[in-house]
């Protein structure tokens, strides 16, 4: 499972949509892996993340600092390092 990028730097209030895919994309269990994926933030004061109805994840930078979004599906994991900067 692979997010579209491995780092995200943004300002407080910024949002980003993350799409989970598998490598190879046509793997026999690709749909099951993507459907079962979950995400957690290491610090919700810095970044929040929620799964949307279409299976993507919506991240929001909530504060200044550094945190990690961890994506998991079964034994597969990947993460995105997030840096929140002051708005404006």
N, C-alpha and C positions, 0 to 999 in steps of 0.2 A: 504494500500500500504506500502510495507516494502523494504527498500534498503538492500543490502547484509550486510552492517555494519553501525554503528552509528558514528564512528570516523575515521579519516584518518590523520596520521602524515607522512609527507614525505619531501623530499628535493626539492628545487627549480628545476623545469624541470621535476619532476616525473609526470607520467600520471596514471590514474586509470579508469577502466570501471565500471560503476554502473548499475545494473540491477534492475528494479522495479518489484516487485511481489505483489500479494494481499494475505491476510490471511482471509479466507481459499483460497488456490490457485485455487480451483475449483468453486469459487463463480460465480453465473450466470452473473455478470457484470465485471468479472475479466479482460477480453480482453478490454472492453471499458475503464476501469479505467487505465490500463497500457498504452493504446494507447493515451489517453488524457493527460497523465502526462507531466508536464513541470518542468524545474529546473532553479533556479536563484542563483547567488552568492551574498552574502552580501557585498563582497569587491573583485572586479575583479583584484585588484592589488595583492591580495593574492592567489585567486583561480578562475579559469574560468571553465565553464561547458557548454557543448553543447550536444544536442540530436543527435544521429547518425542515419543513415539510417535504422538500424535494431531495433530501439526503445530503445536501451540502451543509457546511458549518458557517455560522456568522460570528465573527470575532469583533469585539469592541474594545478599544483602548480606553480604560477607565481612569488611569492615573500615570504619573511619571515613575519611571524605573524599569526594571527588567523582570521578565517572567517567561515561562515556557508553556506552550500549549502542547499537550501530549495526546496523540491519537492512538487508539488501540482497537484491534479487531482480533479476537482470539489471542494467539501468541505473537501476532504481528504488531509492531509499534513504530511510530515515527514521531518527530517533534519539530516544533517551530519556535525559534527564539524570538521573543517580542521585546522591543524597546519602546516605551512610551515617553514622549517628549511634551513639554508645556504647549498648550494650545496658543495659537496666535503668534 
